[in-house]
Amino acid sequence: MTSSTIRAARLHGIGDLRVDSLPVPLPAPSQVLVRIDACGMCPTDARKYAIGVNDGHYPFNPGHEWVGRVVATGEGVQGFEVGQQVYGDTYAGYAEFAAIDTQPAGWSRGALHVPDLTVERAVFVEPMADCLHAVHDQGQVGPGHRVVVIGAGSMGLQMVAVAAHAGARVLSVEPRRDRRALAERFGAEATLEGPDWVGRTREWAGGAGPELVIVTVPRGELAARSVAACGPGGRVVLFAGFGEEGEARIDLNRLHYDENRSRRQRMGRRPAAPALRALRARAAAAGGRGAPAGGADLR
């Protein structure tokens, strides 16, 4: 490194994003300093920009899906060397460099080796881990299950891919035609767009309703309608953070008599190994190529 300062994009308040000049961070004991090559943009980053930060203090760097290469190691660090590619999940990604612990701390799993993935694939490790957690741990999806994913944005498409890979039949509910087409490429057997999706979802699932509905859109009324769409004993996973729409009217009789279950998905430290296996398997199937536009080869 030849400069003593770095650039970092930080929030200073609602709607106030600035590119600041900061001193180069120094890796503390048990930390590595990483030159950041790419950082994914999570919907929670946009929400923090729009309505404020509730899990930190200003100025705040919201990027937490980043990948880069180690340029320096702190005292006592073992297992990490200069030049290695690592993944970071701490709030530091919108910058040229960041220091990160090599061991789990709080909700972070610490720096993660990703030596055999392109940057385009490696940047998906954290969001893919969250989707695997939602589908397998929270949703308990198995072969033949009927799964409805509300929303076909970046996270909804990954949900579709993970559920389809688990052997489920997947229906995507999404108003945009281009996103519905992507959902089919990711493994959805059918898509819906209309406001009458609750009744049509139950019809698609044979009248009884699906085993699982995953809500990836931060609108409270969708949570209530997802409960109505579910079959007896079904689950609703609230993957989206609802921000200012944190309330919904839900028919408690449906929860009681149909024995439906609602699960919230909390962002945080998730086992990264399944996500790495999924990304590596897909990379191998694609001959090591980077993900194409839209990431449509993740399934």
C-alpha positions as CSV (number, residue, x, y, z in Angstrom):
1,M,0.0,0.0,0.0
2,T,1.3,3.4,-0.9
3,S,-1.5,5.7,0.5
4,S,-2.3,6.4,4.1
5,T,-6.0,7.0,3.4
6,I,-8.8,5.0,1.9
7,R,-12.3,5.9,0.5
8,A,-15.4,4.6,2.3
9,A,-19.1,5.2,1.6
10,R,-20.8,5.8,4.9
11,L,-24.3,6.9,6.0
12,H,-24.3,10.1,8.1
13,G,-28.1,10.1,8.5
14,I,-31.3,9.2,6.6
15,G,-30.7,9.7,2.9
16,D,-27.2,11.1,3.6
17,L,-24.6,8.9,2.0
18,R,-21.1,10.3,1.7
19,V,-17.7,9.1,0.4
20,D,-15.3,9.8,3.2
21,S,-11.5,9.8,3.3
22,L,-10.3,7.7,6.3
23,P,-7.0,6.4,7.6
24,V,-6.1,3.0,6.4
25,P,-7.3,0.6,9.1
26,L,-4.6,-1.4,11.0
27,P,-5.3,-5.0,11.7
28,A,-5.5,-5.7,15.5
29,P,-4.3,-9.0,17.0
30,S,-6.4,-11.8,15.5
31,Q,-7.4,-9.6,12.6
32,V,-6.5,-9.4,8.9
33,L,-6.5,-6.4,6.6
34,V,-8.3,-7.0,3.3
35,R,-8.3,-5.1,0.1
36,I,-12.0,-5.2,-1.0
37,D,-12.7,-6.3,-4.5
38,A,-16.5,-6.4,-4.4
39,C,-19.4,-5.9,-2.1
40,G,-23.0,-7.0,-2.6
41,M,-25.8,-4.7,-1.9
42,C,-28.3,-6.1,0.5
43,P,-31.9,-4.8,0.7
44,T,-31.2,-3.9,4.3
45,D,-28.6,-1.4,3.1
46,A,-31.2,0.4,1.1
47,R,-33.6,0.3,4.0
48,K,-31.0,1.9,6.3
49,Y,-30.5,4.6,3.7
50,A,-34.2,5.3,3.5
51,I,-35.4,5.0,7.2
52,G,-32.3,5.0,9.3
53,V,-29.8,2.7,11.2
54,N,-31.1,0.7,14.1
55,D,-28.1,-1.6,14.8
56,G,-25.2,0.8,14.9
57,H,-24.2,4.4,15.0
58,Y,-23.5,7.2,12.5
59,P,-21.4,7.4,10.5
60,F,-22.2,3.9,9.4
61,N,-20.8,1.6,6.6
62,P,-23.7,-0.8,5.8
63,G,-21.9,-3.1,3.4
64,H,-21.7,-6.6,4.8
65,E,-21.4,-8.9,1.8
66,W,-17.8,-8.4,0.7
67,V,-14.9,-10.3,-0.7
68,G,-11.2,-9.4,-1.2
69,R,-7.6,-10.4,-0.6
70,V,-5.5,-10.2,2.6
71,V,-2.8,-7.5,2.5
72,A,-1.7,-7.7,6.1
73,T,-2.2,-9.8,9.2
74,G,-2.4,-8.8,12.9
75,E,-0.3,-10.2,15.7
76,G,-1.0,-13.9,16.4
77,V,-3.0,-14.6,13.3
78,Q,-2.7,-18.2,12.1
79,G,-4.1,-19.8,9.0
80,F,-4.3,-16.6,7.0
81,E,-1.6,-15.3,4.6
82,V,-1.2,-12.3,2.4
83,G,-2.7,-12.8,-1.0
84,Q,-5.5,-15.2,0.2
85,Q,-9.0,-14.4,-0.9
86,V,-11.5,-14.1,2.0
87,Y,-15.1,-13.3,2.5
88,G,-16.3,-10.7,5.1
89,D,-19.7,-10.3,6.7
90,T,-19.1,-7.2,8.9
91,Y,-20.3,-3.7,8.4
92,A,-17.3,-2.5,6.4
93,G,-17.8,-3.5,2.8
94,Y,-18.3,-0.1,1.1
95,A,-14.7,0.8,1.3
96,E,-11.3,0.1,-0.3
97,F,-9.9,-1.8,2.7
98,A,-11.3,-3.3,5.9
99,A,-10.0,-5.1,8.9
100,I,-11.9,-8.2,10.1
101,D,-11.5,-10.7,12.9
102,T,-10.4,-14.2,11.9
103,Q,-12.6,-15.8,14.6
104,P,-16.4,-15.5,15.1
105,A,-17.5,-12.4,17.0
106,G,-21.1,-11.4,17.6
107,W,-23.2,-12.2,14.6
108,S,-20.1,-12.4,12.3
109,R,-18.5,-15.7,11.5
110,G,-15.2,-14.0,10.9
111,A,-13.0,-14.0,7.8
112,L,-13.8,-17.0,5.6
113,H,-11.4,-18.6,3.1
114,V,-12.9,-18.6,-0.5
115,P,-9.9,-19.6,-2.5
116,D,-11.6,-21.4,-5.4
117,L,-14.5,-19.1,-6.3
118,T,-14.5,-16.1,-8.7
119,V,-15.4,-12.8,-7.1
120,E,-18.8,-12.9,-8.9
121,R,-19.7,-16.1,-7.1
122,A,-17.9,-15.5,-3.8
123,V,-19.9,-12.4,-3.1
124,F,-23.0,-14.5,-2.7
125,V,-21.7,-16.5,0.3
126,E,-23.6,-14.6,3.0
127,P,-27.0,-14.2,1.2
128,M,-26.9,-17.8,0.0
129,A,-26.2,-19.0,3.5
130,D,-29.3,-17.0,4.7
131,C,-31.4,-18.6,2.0
132,L,-30.3,-22.1,2.8
133,H,-31.1,-21.4,6.4
134,A,-34.6,-20.1,5.5
135,V,-35.4,-23.1,3.2
136,H,-33.9,-26.0,5.1
137,D,-33.8,-24.9,8.8
138,Q,-36.8,-22.6,9.1
139,G,-38.9,-24.0,6.2
140,Q,-37.9,-27.7,6.6
141,V,-38.4,-28.2,2.9
142,G,-38.1,-31.7,1.5
143,P,-38.6,-33.5,-1.9
144,G,-42.1,-33.0,-3.3
145,H,-43.1,-30.1,-0.9
146,R,-45.0,-27.2,-2.4
147,V,-43.2,-23.9,-1.8
148,V,-44.4,-20.4,-2.7
149,V,-41.9,-17.6,-2.8
150,I,-43.3,-14.1,-2.6
151,G,-41.1,-11.7,-4.6
152,A,-38.5,-12.5,-7.3
153,G,-35.8,-10.0,-6.4
154,S,-32.2,-11.0,-5.6
155,M,-33.1,-12.9,-2.5
156,G,-36.4,-14.3,-3.8
157,L,-34.6,-15.8,-6.8
158,Q,-32.0,-17.5,-4.5
159,M,-34.9,-18.9,-2.4
160,V,-36.4,-20.3,-5.6
161,A,-33.1,-21.9,-6.6
162,V,-32.5,-23.4,-3.1
163,A,-36.0,-24.8,-2.8
164,A,-36.0,-26.3,-6.3
165,H,-32.6,-27.9,-5.6
166,A,-34.1,-29.5,-2.5
167,G,-36.6,-31.2,-4.7
168,A,-39.6,-29.0,-4.0
169,R,-42.2,-27.8,-6.4
170,V,-41.8,-24.0,-6.5
171,L,-44.3,-21.2,-7.3
172,S,-43.0,-17.6,-7.6
173,V,-45.4,-14.7,-7.0
174,E,-44.0,-11.5,-8.7
175,P,-45.6,-8.6,-10.5
176,R,-42.8,-8.0,-13.0
177,R,-42.7,-10.1,-16.1
178,D,-38.9,-10.1,-16.4
179,R,-38.4,-11.3,-12.9
180,R,-41.0,-14.0,-13.4
181,A,-39.0,-15.2,-16.4
182,L,-35.9,-15.3,-14.2
183,A,-37.7,-17.3,-11.5
184,E,-38.5,-19.9,-14.1
185,R,-34.8,-20.0,-15.1
186,F,-33.9,-20.5,-11.4
187,G,-36.3,-23.5,-11.0
188,A,-39.8,-22.3,-10.5
189,E,-42.3,-24.6,-12.2
190,A,-45.0,-21.8,-12.3
191,T,-45.3,-18.1,-11.6
192,L,-48.2,-15.7,-10.7
193,E,-48.6,-12.0,-10.9
194,G,-52.1,-11.0,-10.0
195,P,-53.6,-9.6,-6.8
196,D,-55.7,-12.8,-6.5
197,W,-52.5,-14.9,-5.9
198,V,-53.8,-16.4,-2.6
199,G,-56.7,-18.4,-4.2
200,R,-54.6,-19.3,-7.2
201,T,-51.8,-20.5,-5.0
202,R,-54.1,-22.8,-3.2
203,E,-55.4,-24.1,-6.5
204,W,-51.8,-24.7,-7.7
205,A,-51.2,-26.7,-4.6
206,G,-54.2,-29.0,-5.1
207,G,-56.7,-27.0,-3.1
208,A,-55.2,-27.5,0.3
209,G,-52.4,-24.9,0.0
210,P,-48.6,-25.2,0.0
211,E,-46.5,-26.5,2.8
212,L,-44.4,-23.3,2.9
213,V,-44.7,-19.7,1.9
214,I,-41.5,-17.5,2.1
215,V,-42.1,-13.8,2.2
216,T,-39.1,-11.8,0.7
217,V,-41.0,-8.5,0.2
218,P,-41.2,-6.1,3.2
219,R,-44.9,-5.5,3.2
220,G,-46.9,-6.4,6.3
221,E,-50.1,-7.3,4.4
222,L,-48.2,-10.0,2.5
223,A,-47.5,-11.8,5.8
224,A,-51.2,-11.9,6.6
225,R,-52.1,-13.1,3.1
226,S,-49.4,-15.8,3.2
227,V,-51.0,-17.3,6.3
228,A,-54.3,-17.4,4.4
229,A,-52.5,-19.1,1.5
230,C,-50.8,-21.8,3.5
231,G,-52.2,-25.3,3.8
232,P,-53.0,-27.0,7.1
233,G,-49.8,-27.4,9.2
234,G,-47.9,-25.2,6.8
235,R,-45.2,-22.7,7.6
236,V,-44.7,-19.0,6.7
237,V,-41.1,-17.8,6.8
238,L,-40.8,-14.0,7.1
239,F,-37.5,-13.5,5.4
240,A,-37.9,-9.8,4.7
241,G,-37.2,-7.1,7.4
242,F,-40.4,-5.1,7.5
243,G,-39.0,-1.7,8.5
244,E,-41.8,0.8,8.9
245,E,-44.4,-1.8,7.9
246,G,-43.9,-3.9,11.0
247,E,-47.6,-4.6,11.8
248,A,-50.2,-6.9,10.1
249,R,-53.7,-8.2,10.9
250,I,-53.5,-12.0,10.9
251,D,-56.4,-14.4,11.2
252,L,-55.5,-16.2,14.5
253,N,-58.2,-18.9,13.8
254,R,-56.2,-20.0,10.8
255,L,-53.1,-20.3,12.9
256,H,-55.0,-22.2,15.6
257,Y,-57.3,-24.6,13.6
258,D,-54.9,-25.2,10.7
259,E,-51.9,-25.4,13.0
260,N,-50.0,-23.0,10.8
261,R,-46.6,-21.8,12.0
262,S,-44.8,-18.5,11.4
263,R,-41.0,-18.2,11.5
264,R,-39.0,-15.0,11.4
265,Q,-35.7,-15.0,9.6
266,R,-33.1,-13.1,11.5
267,M,-30.1,-12.0,9.5
268,G,-26.9,-13.0,11.2
269,R,-24.2,-15.6,11.5
270,R,-25.2,-18.7,9.4
271,P,-23.2,-21.8,8.7
272,A,-21.2,-20.9,5.6
273,A,-20.2,-24.4,4.6
274,P,-23.5,-25.3,2.8
275,A,-23.4,-22.0,0.9
276,L,-19.8,-22.7,-0.2
277,R,-20.7,-26.2,-1.3
278,A,-23.6,-24.9,-3.4
279,L,-21.6,-22.2,-5.1
280,R,-18.6,-24.5,-5.7
281,A,-20.9,-27.2,-7.2
282,R,-22.5,-24.7,-9.5
283,A,-19.1,-23.3,-10.5
284,A,-17.9,-26.8,-11.3
285,A,-21.0,-27.5,-13.4
286,A,-20.4,-24.3,-15.3
287,G,-16.8,-25.1,-16.0
288,G,-15.5,-22.4,-13.5
289,R,-17.1,-19.5,-15.3
290,G,-18.3,-16.5,-13.4
291,A,-22.0,-16.0,-13.0
292,P,-23.7,-14.4,-16.0
293,A,-25.8,-11.3,-15.8
294,G,-28.6,-11.9,-13.4
295,G,-26.8,-14.8,-11.7
296,A,-29.1,-17.2,-13.4
297,D,-26.8,-20.2,-13.1
298,L,-26.9,-20.5,-9.3
299,R,-29.5,-23.2,-9.3
